[in-house]
């Protein structure tokens, strides 16, 4: 039950971040794609670590987004 909820919240986070401020994935540059992907992965990881806690999910998404942004900057 918790895993399903965690995966659903991670997928929702990824879809939301991918759609905010951009009409399509193709219109995003490498840095934006990396930030969105990192936020999605971080959100899922944070949810798993915190057993579906909101703060863990949001914190993981924020940290993952920052890391993804920095990785995308170097490409």
PDB file with SEQRES, HELIX, SHEET and CRYST1 records, atoms N, CA, C and O in Angstrom:
SEQRES   1 A   75  UNK UNK UNK UNK UNK UNK UNK UNK UNK UNK UNK UNK UNK          
SEQRES   2 A   75  UNK UNK UNK UNK UNK UNK UNK UNK UNK UNK UNK UNK UNK          
SEQRES   3 A   75  UNK UNK UNK UNK UNK UNK UNK UNK UNK UNK UNK UNK UNK          
SEQRES   4 A   75  UNK UNK UNK UNK UNK UNK UNK UNK UNK UNK UNK UNK UNK          
SEQRES   5 A   75  UNK UNK UNK UNK UNK UNK UNK UNK UNK UNK UNK UNK UNK          
SEQRES   6 A   75  UNK UNK UNK UNK UNK UNK UNK UNK UNK UNK                      
HELIX    1 AA1 UNK A    2  UNK A   19  1                                  18    
HELIX    2 AA2 UNK A   25  UNK A   27  5                                   3    
HELIX    3 AA3 UNK A   30  UNK A   49  1                                  20    
HELIX    4 AA4 UNK A   54  UNK A   73  1                                  20    
CRYST1    1.000    1.000    1.000  90.00  90.00  90.00 P 1           1          
ATOM      1  N   UNK A   1       0.816  -1.188   0.000  1.00  0.00           N  
ATOM      2  CA  UNK A   1       0.000   0.000   0.000  1.00  0.00           C  
ATOM      3  C   UNK A   1       0.867   1.262   0.000  1.00  0.00           C  
ATOM      4  O   UNK A   1       0.638   2.186  -0.780  1.00  0.00           O  
ATOM      5  N   UNK A   2       1.871   1.285   0.892  1.00  0.00           N  
ATOM      6  CA  UNK A   2       2.730   2.461   0.967  1.00  0.00           C  
ATOM      7  C   UNK A   2       3.557   2.621  -0.311  1.00  0.00           C  
ATOM      8  O   UNK A   2       3.780   3.742  -0.769  1.00  0.00           O  
ATOM      9  N   UNK A   3       4.006   1.512  -0.880  1.00  0.00           N  
ATOM     10  CA  UNK A   3       4.798   1.595  -2.103  1.00  0.00           C  
ATOM     11  C   UNK A   3       3.963   2.143  -3.252  1.00  0.00           C  
ATOM     12  O   UNK A   3       4.446   2.961  -4.035  1.00  0.00           O  
ATOM     13  N   UNK A   4       2.730   1.704  -3.357  1.00  0.00           N  
ATOM     14  CA  UNK A   4       1.845   2.204  -4.415  1.00  0.00           C  
ATOM     15  C   UNK A   4       1.611   3.700  -4.252  1.00  0.00           C  
ATOM     16  O   UNK A   4       1.651   4.450  -5.227  1.00  0.00           O  
ATOM     17  N   UNK A   5       1.372   4.124  -3.035  1.00  0.00           N  
ATOM     18  CA  UNK A   5       1.163   5.554  -2.773  1.00  0.00           C  
ATOM     19  C   UNK A   5       2.425   6.355  -3.075  1.00  0.00           C  
ATOM     20  O   UNK A   5       2.358   7.457  -3.620  1.00  0.00           O  
ATOM     21  N   UNK A   6       3.559   5.800  -2.721  1.00  0.00           N  
ATOM     22  CA  UNK A   6       4.826   6.468  -2.974  1.00  0.00           C  
ATOM     23  C   UNK A   6       5.084   6.609  -4.472  1.00  0.00           C  
ATOM     24  O   UNK A   6       5.470   7.678  -4.944  1.00  0.00           O  
ATOM     25  N   UNK A   7       4.870   5.536  -5.204  1.00  0.00           N  
ATOM     26  CA  UNK A   7       5.089   5.594  -6.645  1.00  0.00           C  
ATOM     27  C   UNK A   7       4.107   6.551  -7.316  1.00  0.00           C  
ATOM     28  O   UNK A   7       4.475   7.266  -8.247  1.00  0.00           O  
ATOM     29  N   UNK A   8       2.865   6.566  -6.847  1.00  0.00           N  
ATOM     30  CA  UNK A   8       1.877   7.478  -7.411  1.00  0.00           C  
ATOM     31  C   UNK A   8       2.247   8.929  -7.141  1.00  0.00           C  
ATOM     32  O   UNK A   8       2.111   9.779  -8.021  1.00  0.00           O  
ATOM     33  N   UNK A   9       2.715   9.217  -5.932  1.00  0.00           N  
ATOM     34  CA  UNK A   9       3.097  10.597  -5.631  1.00  0.00           C  
ATOM     35  C   UNK A   9       4.343  11.004  -6.415  1.00  0.00           C  
ATOM     36  O   UNK A   9       4.457  12.152  -6.843  1.00  0.00           O  
ATOM     37  N   UNK A  10       5.268  10.079  -6.605  1.00  0.00           N  
ATOM     38  CA  UNK A  10       6.453  10.385  -7.413  1.00  0.00           C  
ATOM     39  C   UNK A  10       6.109  10.637  -8.861  1.00  0.00           C  
ATOM     40  O   UNK A  10       6.647  11.558  -9.477  1.00  0.00           O  
ATOM     41  N   UNK A  11       5.222   9.834  -9.412  1.00  0.00           N  
ATOM     42  CA  UNK A  11       4.805  10.030 -10.802  1.00  0.00           C  
ATOM     43  C   UNK A  11       4.070  11.352 -10.959  1.00  0.00           C  
ATOM     44  O   UNK A  11       4.269  12.062 -11.944  1.00  0.00           O  
ATOM     45  N   UNK A  12       3.222  11.685  -9.992  1.00  0.00           N  
ATOM     46  CA  UNK A  12       2.502  12.956 -10.054  1.00  0.00           C  
ATOM     47  C   UNK A  12       3.461  14.138  -9.961  1.00  0.00           C  
ATOM     48  O   UNK A  12       3.290  15.141 -10.655  1.00  0.00           O  
ATOM     49  N   UNK A  13       4.467  14.016  -9.103  1.00  0.00           N  
ATOM     50  CA  UNK A  13       5.464  15.072  -8.968  1.00  0.00           C  
ATOM     51  C   UNK A  13       6.226  15.273 -10.267  1.00  0.00           C  
ATOM     52  O   UNK A  13       6.442  16.404 -10.701  1.00  0.00           O  
ATOM     53  N   UNK A  14       6.631  14.178 -10.881  1.00  0.00           N  
ATOM     54  CA  UNK A  14       7.378  14.267 -12.131  1.00  0.00           C  
ATOM     55  C   UNK A  14       6.535  14.890 -13.232  1.00  0.00           C  
ATOM     56  O   UNK A  14       7.019  15.748 -13.970  1.00  0.00           O  
ATOM     57  N   UNK A  15       5.290  14.474 -13.353  1.00  0.00           N  
ATOM     58  CA  UNK A  15       4.428  15.041 -14.393  1.00  0.00           C  
ATOM     59  C   UNK A  15       4.163  16.519 -14.158  1.00  0.00           C  
ATOM     60  O   UNK A  15       4.135  17.307 -15.104  1.00  0.00           O  
ATOM     61  N   UNK A  16       3.969  16.897 -12.903  1.00  0.00           N  
ATOM     62  CA  UNK A  16       3.726  18.297 -12.593  1.00  0.00           C  
ATOM     63  C   UNK A  16       4.946  19.148 -12.929  1.00  0.00           C  
ATOM     64  O   UNK A  16       4.822  20.203 -13.551  1.00  0.00           O  
ATOM     65  N   UNK A  17       6.109  18.694 -12.521  1.00  0.00           N  
ATOM     66  CA  UNK A  17       7.316  19.466 -12.785  1.00  0.00           C  
ATOM     67  C   UNK A  17       7.648  19.542 -14.271  1.00  0.00           C  
ATOM     68  O   UNK A  17       8.170  20.553 -14.741  1.00  0.00           O  
ATOM     69  N   UNK A  18       7.350  18.495 -14.997  1.00  0.00           N  
ATOM     70  CA  UNK A  18       7.623  18.510 -16.429  1.00  0.00           C  
ATOM     71  C   UNK A  18       6.687  19.447 -17.172  1.00  0.00           C  
ATOM     72  O   UNK A  18       7.044  19.983 -18.221  1.00  0.00           O  
ATOM     73  N   UNK A  19       5.487  19.649 -16.633  1.00  0.00           N  
ATOM     74  CA  UNK A  19       4.516  20.479 -17.346  1.00  0.00           C  
ATOM     75  C   UNK A  19       4.543  21.939 -16.924  1.00  0.00           C  
ATOM     76  O   UNK A  19       4.062  22.795 -17.666  1.00  0.00           O  
ATOM     77  N   UNK A  20       5.090  22.245 -15.760  1.00  0.00           N  
ATOM     78  CA  UNK A  20       5.100  23.623 -15.275  1.00  0.00           C  
ATOM     79  C   UNK A  20       6.072  24.466 -16.086  1.00  0.00           C  
ATOM     80  O   UNK A  20       7.258  24.148 -16.175  1.00  0.00           O  
ATOM     81  N   UNK A  21       5.572  25.521 -16.666  1.00  0.00           N  
ATOM     82  CA  UNK A  21       6.422  26.460 -17.382  1.00  0.00           C  
ATOM     83  C   UNK A  21       6.883  26.006 -18.746  1.00  0.00           C  
ATOM     84  O   UNK A  21       7.593  26.756 -19.416  1.00  0.00           O  
ATOM     85  N   UNK A  22       6.526  24.841 -19.183  1.00  0.00           N  
ATOM     86  CA  UNK A  22       6.957  24.340 -20.483  1.00  0.00           C  
ATOM     87  C   UNK A  22       5.781  23.662 -21.167  1.00  0.00           C  
ATOM     88  O   UNK A  22       5.037  22.904 -20.545  1.00  0.00           O  
ATOM     89  N   UNK A  23       5.625  23.940 -22.434  1.00  0.00           N  
ATOM     90  CA  UNK A  23       4.498  23.330 -23.131  1.00  0.00           C  
ATOM     91  C   UNK A  23       4.791  21.883 -23.494  1.00  0.00           C  
ATOM     92  O   UNK A  23       3.889  21.046 -23.446  1.00  0.00           O  
ATOM     93  N   UNK A  24       6.016  21.574 -23.852  1.00  0.00           N  
ATOM     94  CA  UNK A  24       6.372  20.207 -24.201  1.00  0.00           C  
ATOM     95  C   UNK A  24       7.783  19.890 -23.728  1.00  0.00           C  
ATOM     96  O   UNK A  24       8.591  20.784 -23.476  1.00  0.00           O  
ATOM     97  N   UNK A  25       8.057  18.604 -23.617  1.00  0.00           N  
ATOM     98  CA  UNK A  25       9.392  18.145 -23.218  1.00  0.00           C  
ATOM     99  C   UNK A  25      10.424  18.561 -24.252  1.00  0.00           C  
ATOM    100  O   UNK A  25      11.560  18.881 -23.902  1.00  0.00           O  
ATOM    101  N   UNK A  26      10.036  18.558 -25.535  1.00  0.00           N  
ATOM    102  CA  UNK A  26      10.985  18.881 -26.597  1.00  0.00           C  
ATOM    103  C   UNK A  26      11.436  20.340 -26.558  1.00  0.00           C  
ATOM    104  O   UNK A  26      12.525  20.668 -27.029  1.00  0.00           O  
ATOM    105  N   UNK A  27      10.595  21.219 -25.994  1.00  0.00           N  
ATOM    106  CA  UNK A  27      10.973  22.629 -25.954  1.00  0.00           C  
ATOM    107  C   UNK A  27      11.918  22.948 -24.804  1.00  0.00           C  
ATOM    108  O   UNK A  27      12.409  24.072 -24.698  1.00  0.00           O  
ATOM    109  N   UNK A  28      12.174  21.972 -23.946  1.00  0.00           N  
ATOM    110  CA  UNK A  28      13.061  22.189 -22.804  1.00  0.00           C  
ATOM    111  C   UNK A  28      14.516  21.970 -23.214  1.00  0.00           C  
ATOM    112  O   UNK A  28      14.819  21.114 -24.046  1.00  0.00           O  
ATOM    113  N   UNK A  29      15.408  22.758 -22.615  1.00  0.00           N  
ATOM    114  CA  UNK A  29      16.821  22.521 -22.879  1.00  0.00           C  
ATOM    115  C   UNK A  29      17.337  21.430 -21.937  1.00  0.00           C  
ATOM    116  O   UNK A  29      16.600  20.930 -21.087  1.00  0.00           O  
ATOM    117  N   UNK A  30      18.588  21.077 -22.097  1.00  0.00           N  
ATOM    118  CA  UNK A  30      19.179  19.972 -21.339  1.00  0.00           C  
ATOM    119  C   UNK A  30      19.117  20.220 -19.831  1.00  0.00           C  
ATOM    120  O   UNK A  30      18.850  19.302 -19.055  1.00  0.00           O  
ATOM    121  N   UNK A  31      19.360  21.442 -19.431  1.00  0.00           N  
ATOM    122  CA  UNK A  31      19.364  21.775 -18.006  1.00  0.00           C  
ATOM    123  C   UNK A  31      17.966  21.631 -17.396  1.00  0.00           C  
ATOM    124  O   UNK A  31      17.821  21.122 -16.284  1.00  0.00           O  
ATOM    125  N   UNK A  32      16.950  22.077 -18.118  1.00  0.00           N  
ATOM    126  CA  UNK A  32      15.580  21.965 -17.626  1.00  0.00           C  
ATOM    127  C   UNK A  32      15.131  20.511 -17.545  1.00  0.00           C  
ATOM    128  O   UNK A  32      14.466  20.110 -16.590  1.00  0.00           O  
ATOM    129  N   UNK A  33      15.498  19.728 -18.551  1.00  0.00           N  
ATOM    130  CA  UNK A  33      15.148  18.305 -18.527  1.00  0.00           C  
ATOM    131  C   UNK A  33      15.825  17.598 -17.357  1.00  0.00           C  
ATOM    132  O   UNK A  33      15.209  16.773 -16.683  1.00  0.00           O  
ATOM    133  N   UNK A  34      17.081  17.922 -17.123  1.00  0.00           N  
ATOM    134  CA  UNK A  34      17.812  17.307 -16.013  1.00  0.00           C  
ATOM    135  C   UNK A  34      17.208  17.703 -14.673  1.00  0.00           C  
ATOM    136  O   UNK A  34      17.118  16.873 -13.768  1.00  0.00           O  
ATOM    137  N   UNK A  35      16.794  18.957 -14.531  1.00  0.00           N  
ATOM    138  CA  UNK A  35      16.188  19.412 -13.284  1.00  0.00           C  
ATOM    139  C   UNK A  35      14.848  18.719 -13.041  1.00  0.00           C  
ATOM    140  O   UNK A  35      14.566  18.294 -11.921  1.00  0.00           O  
ATOM    141  N   UNK A  36      14.026  18.604 -14.076  1.00  0.00           N  
ATOM    142  CA  UNK A  36      12.724  17.939 -13.934  1.00  0.00           C  
ATOM    143  C   UNK A  36      12.894  16.466 -13.605  1.00  0.00           C  
ATOM    144  O   UNK A  36      12.187  15.932 -12.751  1.00  0.00           O  
ATOM    145  N   UNK A  37      13.821  15.813 -14.275  1.00  0.00           N  
ATOM    146  CA  UNK A  37      14.069  14.395 -14.006  1.00  0.00           C  
ATOM    147  C   UNK A  37      14.615  14.202 -12.601  1.00  0.00           C  
ATOM    148  O   UNK A  37      14.183  13.300 -11.884  1.00  0.00           O  
ATOM    149  N   UNK A  38      15.558  15.040 -12.205  1.00  0.00           N  
ATOM    150  CA  UNK A  38      16.119  14.957 -10.856  1.00  0.00           C  
ATOM    151  C   UNK A  38      15.070  15.196  -9.787  1.00  0.00           C  
ATOM    152  O   UNK A  38      15.079  14.536  -8.748  1.00  0.00           O  
ATOM    153  N   UNK A  39      14.168  16.131 -10.029  1.00  0.00           N  
ATOM    154  CA  UNK A  39      13.099  16.404  -9.067  1.00  0.00           C  
ATOM    155  C   UNK A  39      12.163  15.209  -8.941  1.00  0.00           C  
ATOM    156  O   UNK A  39      11.731  14.866  -7.840  1.00  0.00           O  
ATOM    157  N   UNK A  40      11.855  14.584 -10.055  1.00  0.00           N  
ATOM    158  CA  UNK A  40      10.990  13.403 -10.006  1.00  0.00           C  
ATOM    159  C   UNK A  40      11.628  12.253  -9.257  1.00  0.00           C  
ATOM    160  O   UNK A  40      10.996  11.621  -8.411  1.00  0.00           O  
ATOM    161  N   UNK A  41      12.882  11.986  -9.572  1.00  0.00           N  
ATOM    162  CA  UNK A  41      13.600  10.904  -8.893  1.00  0.00           C  
ATOM    163  C   UNK A  41      13.786  11.233  -7.408  1.00  0.00           C  
ATOM    164  O   UNK A  41      13.626  10.368  -6.547  1.00  0.00           O  
ATOM    165  N   UNK A  42      14.122  12.482  -7.126  1.00  0.00           N  
ATOM    166  CA  UNK A  42      14.291  12.897  -5.732  1.00  0.00           C  
ATOM    167  C   UNK A  42      12.996  12.823  -4.944  1.00  0.00           C  
ATOM    168  O   UNK A  42      13.003  12.463  -3.767  1.00  0.00           O  
ATOM    169  N   UNK A  43      11.884  13.164  -5.586  1.00  0.00           N  
ATOM    170  CA  UNK A  43      10.592  13.072  -4.923  1.00  0.00           C  
ATOM    171  C   UNK A  43      10.239  11.641  -4.561  1.00  0.00           C  
ATOM    172  O   UNK A  43       9.757  11.370  -3.461  1.00  0.00           O  
ATOM    173  N   UNK A  44      10.479  10.738  -5.480  1.00  0.00           N  
ATOM    174  CA  UNK A  44      10.213   9.322  -5.208  1.00  0.00           C  
ATOM    175  C   UNK A  44      11.134   8.818  -4.099  1.00  0.00           C  
ATOM    176  O   UNK A  44      10.687   8.130  -3.182  1.00  0.00           O  
ATOM    177  N   UNK A  45      12.414   9.159  -4.184  1.00  0.00           N  
ATOM    178  CA  UNK A  45      13.360   8.719  -3.154  1.00  0.00           C  
ATOM    179  C   UNK A  45      12.993   9.289  -1.784  1.00  0.00           C  
ATOM    180  O   UNK A  45      13.040   8.581  -0.778  1.00  0.00           O  
ATOM    181  N   UNK A  46      12.629  10.567  -1.753  1.00  0.00           N  
ATOM    182  CA  UNK A  46      12.236  11.183  -0.487  1.00  0.00           C  
ATOM    183  C   UNK A  46      10.986  10.554   0.097  1.00  0.00           C  
ATOM    184  O   UNK A  46      10.873  10.399   1.313  1.00  0.00           O  
ATOM    185  N   UNK A  47      10.050  10.192  -0.763  1.00  0.00           N  
ATOM    186  CA  UNK A  47       8.819   9.542  -0.301  1.00  0.00           C  
ATOM    187  C   UNK A  47       9.113   8.151   0.257  1.00  0.00           C  
ATOM    188  O   UNK A  47       8.532   7.740   1.261  1.00  0.00           O  
ATOM    189  N   UNK A  48      10.015   7.436  -0.399  1.00  0.00           N  
ATOM    190  CA  UNK A  48      10.373   6.099   0.079  1.00  0.00           C  
ATOM    191  C   UNK A  48      11.074   6.195   1.431  1.00  0.00           C  
ATOM    192  O   UNK A  48      10.762   5.439   2.351  1.00  0.00           O  
ATOM    193  N   UNK A  49      11.998   7.101   1.548  1.00  0.00           N  
ATOM    194  CA  UNK A  49      12.759   7.245   2.789  1.00  0.00           C  
ATOM    195  C   UNK A  49      11.871   7.682   3.945  1.00  0.00           C  
ATOM    196  O   UNK A  49      12.044   7.221   5.073  1.00  0.00           O  
ATOM    197  N   UNK A  50      10.913   8.578   3.667  1.00  0.00           N  
ATOM    198  CA  UNK A  50      10.061   9.105   4.743  1.00  0.00           C  
ATOM    199  C   UNK A  50       8.732   8.360   4.871  1.00  0.00           C  
ATOM    200  O   UNK A  50       7.823   8.830   5.554  1.00  0.00           O  
ATOM    201  N   UNK A  51       8.615   7.197   4.216  1.00  0.00           N  
ATOM    202  CA  UNK A  51       7.383   6.406   4.237  1.00  0.00           C  
ATOM    203  C   UNK A  51       6.174   7.205   3.760  1.00  0.00           C  
ATOM    204  O   UNK A  51       5.098   7.128   4.354  1.00  0.00           O  
ATOM    205  N   UNK A  52       6.352   7.958   2.702  1.00  0.00           N  
ATOM    206  CA  UNK A  52       5.242   8.710   2.096  1.00  0.00           C  
ATOM    207  C   UNK A  52       4.974  10.051   2.741  1.00  0.00           C  
ATOM    208  O   UNK A  52       3.935  10.658   2.482  1.00  0.00           O  
ATOM    209  N   UNK A  53       5.870  10.524   3.564  1.00  0.00           N  
ATOM    210  CA  UNK A  53       5.687  11.825   4.217  1.00  0.00           C  
ATOM    211  C   UNK A  53       5.782  12.969   3.221  1.00  0.00           C  
ATOM    212  O   UNK A  53       6.587  12.938   2.290  1.00  0.00           O  
ATOM    213  N   UNK A  54       4.955  13.971   3.431  1.00  0.00           N  
ATOM    214  CA  UNK A  54       4.918  15.104   2.508  1.00  0.00           C  
ATOM    215  C   UNK A  54       6.246  15.860   2.516  1.00  0.00           C  
ATOM    216  O   UNK A  54       6.779  16.189   1.456  1.00  0.00           O  
ATOM    217  N   UNK A  55       6.775  16.132   3.690  1.00  0.00           N  
ATOM    218  CA  UNK A  55       8.037  16.878   3.769  1.00  0.00           C  
ATOM    219  C   UNK A  55       9.190  16.118   3.125  1.00  0.00           C  
ATOM    220  O   UNK A  55      10.040  16.717   2.467  1.00  0.00           O  
ATOM    221  N   UNK A  56       9.222  14.811   3.312  1.00  0.00           N  
ATOM    222  CA  UNK A  56      10.268  14.007   2.687  1.00  0.00           C  
ATOM    223  C   UNK A  56      10.151  14.008   1.175  1.00  0.00           C  
ATOM    224  O   UNK A  56      11.157  14.074   0.469  1.00  0.00           O  
ATOM    225  N   UNK A  57       8.921  13.935   0.677  1.00  0.00           N  
ATOM    226  CA  UNK A  57       8.699  13.943  -0.767  1.00  0.00           C  
ATOM    227  C   UNK A  57       9.077  15.286  -1.369  1.00  0.00           C  
ATOM    228  O   UNK A  57       9.791  15.340  -2.370  1.00  0.00           O  
ATOM    229  N   UNK A  58       8.608  16.359  -0.772  1.00  0.00           N  
ATOM    230  CA  UNK A  58       8.908  17.704  -1.285  1.00  0.00           C  
ATOM    231  C   UNK A  58      10.393  18.016  -1.139  1.00  0.00           C  
ATOM    232  O   UNK A  58      11.006  18.577  -2.047  1.00  0.00           O  
ATOM    233  N   UNK A  59      10.968  17.654   0.001  1.00  0.00           N  
ATOM    234  CA  UNK A  59      12.401  17.888   0.198  1.00  0.00           C  
ATOM    235  C   UNK A  59      13.251  17.111  -0.791  1.00  0.00           C  
ATOM    236  O   UNK A  59      14.228  17.635  -1.327  1.00  0.00           O  
ATOM    237  N   UNK A  60      12.877  15.857  -1.033  1.00  0.00           N  
ATOM    238  CA  UNK A  60      13.603  15.051  -2.017  1.00  0.00           C  
ATOM    239  C   UNK A  60      13.481  15.625  -3.418  1.00  0.00           C  
ATOM    240  O   UNK A  60      14.445  15.623  -4.183  1.00  0.00           O  
ATOM    241  N   UNK A  61      12.287  16.119  -3.752  1.00  0.00           N  
ATOM    242  CA  UNK A  61      12.098  16.732  -5.069  1.00  0.00           C  
ATOM    243  C   UNK A  61      12.939  17.997  -5.210  1.00  0.00           C  
ATOM    244  O   UNK A  61      13.532  18.240  -6.261  1.00  0.00           O  
ATOM    245  N   UNK A  62      12.988  18.794  -4.161  1.00  0.00           N  
ATOM    246  CA  UNK A  62      13.774  20.028  -4.209  1.00  0.00           C  
ATOM    247  C   UNK A  62      15.266  19.731  -4.360  1.00  0.00           C  
ATOM    248  O   UNK A  62      15.950  20.332  -5.188  1.00  0.00           O  
ATOM    249  N   UNK A  63      15.753  18.805  -3.554  1.00  0.00           N  
ATOM    250  CA  UNK A  63      17.174  18.454  -3.620  1.00  0.00           C  
ATOM    251  C   UNK A  63      17.508  17.811  -4.964  1.00  0.00           C  
ATOM    252  O   UNK A  63      18.532  18.126  -5.571  1.00  0.00           O  
ATOM    253  N   UNK A  64      16.643  16.911  -5.426  1.00  0.00           N  
ATOM    254  CA  UNK A  64      16.862  16.275  -6.733  1.00  0.00           C  
ATOM    255  C   UNK A  64      16.834  17.273  -7.873  1.00  0.00           C  
ATOM    256  O   UNK A  64      17.604  17.155  -8.827  1.00  0.00           O  
ATOM    257  N   UNK A  65      15.940  18.265  -7.779  1.00  0.00           N  
ATOM    258  CA  UNK A  65      15.880  19.298  -8.811  1.00  0.00           C  
ATOM    259  C   UNK A  65      17.150  20.131  -8.882  1.00  0.00           C  
ATOM    260  O   UNK A  65      17.631  20.456  -9.967  1.00  0.00           O  
ATOM    261  N   UNK A  66      17.684  20.471  -7.724  1.00  0.00           N  
ATOM    262  CA  UNK A  66      18.932  21.247  -7.679  1.00  0.00           C  
ATOM    263  C   UNK A  66      20.093  20.431  -8.250  1.00  0.00           C  
ATOM    264  O   UNK A  66      20.890  20.938  -9.039  1.00  0.00           O  
ATOM    265  N   UNK A  67      20.177  19.179  -7.847  1.00  0.00           N  
ATOM    266  CA  UNK A  67      21.247  18.318  -8.361  1.00  0.00           C  
ATOM    267  C   UNK A  67      21.106  18.134  -9.866  1.00  0.00           C  
ATOM    268  O   UNK A  67      22.090  18.227 -10.600  1.00  0.00           O  
ATOM    269  N   UNK A  68      19.878  17.871 -10.330  1.00  0.00           N  
ATOM    270  CA  UNK A  68      19.653  17.725 -11.766  1.00  0.00           C  
ATOM    271  C   UNK A  68      19.994  18.978 -12.540  1.00  0.00           C  
ATOM    272  O   UNK A  68      20.534  18.905 -13.644  1.00  0.00           O  
ATOM    273  N   UNK A  69      19.680  20.138 -11.965  1.00  0.00           N  
ATOM    274  CA  UNK A  69      20.012  21.410 -12.612  1.00  0.00           C  
ATOM    275  C   UNK A  69      21.518  21.568 -12.773  1.00  0.00           C  
ATOM    276  O   UNK A  69      21.993  22.000 -13.823  1.00  0.00           O  
ATOM    277  N   UNK A  70      22.259  21.224 -11.747  1.00  0.00           N  
ATOM    278  CA  UNK A  70      23.718  21.353 -11.809  1.00  0.00           C  
ATOM    279  C   UNK A  70      24.328  20.350 -12.783  1.00  0.00           C  
ATOM    280  O   UNK A  70      25.286  20.670 -13.487  1.00  0.00           O  
ATOM    281  N   UNK A  71      23.779  19.145 -12.826  1.00  0.00           N  
ATOM    282  CA  UNK A  71      24.269  18.146 -13.797  1.00  0.00           C  
ATOM    283  C   UNK A  71      23.977  18.607 -15.212  1.00  0.00           C  
ATOM    284  O   UNK A  71      24.826  18.479 -16.094  1.00  0.00           O  
ATOM    285  N   UNK A  72      22.780  19.145 -15.440  1.00  0.00           N  
ATOM    286  CA  UNK A  72      22.404  19.623 -16.770  1.00  0.00           C  
ATOM    287  C   UNK A  72      23.210  20.817 -17.224  1.00  0.00           C  
ATOM    288  O   UNK A  72      23.382  21.026 -18.425  1.00  0.00           O  
ATOM    289  N   UNK A  73      23.707  21.604 -16.289  1.00  0.00           N  
ATOM    290  CA  UNK A  73      24.508  22.779 -16.623  1.00  0.00           C  
ATOM    291  C   UNK A  73      25.841  22.372 -17.242  1.00  0.00           C  
ATOM    292  O   UNK A  73      26.399  23.104 -18.059  1.00  0.00           O  
ATOM    293  N   UNK A  74      26.342  21.220 -16.857  1.00  0.00           N  
ATOM    294  CA  UNK A  74      27.655  20.769 -17.323  1.00  0.00           C  
ATOM    295  C   UNK A  74      27.596  20.078 -18.680  1.00  0.00           C  
ATOM    296  O   UNK A  74      28.639  19.791 -19.268  1.00  0.00           O  
ATOM    297  N   UNK A  75      26.402  19.808 -19.185  1.00  0.00           N  
ATOM    298  CA  UNK A  75      26.286  19.104 -20.471  1.00  0.00           C  
ATOM    299  C   UNK A  75      26.411  20.049 -21.618  1.00  0.00           C  
ATOM    300  O   UNK A  75      26.338  19.630 -22.774  1.00  0.00           O  
TER     301      UNK A  75                                                      
END                                                                             
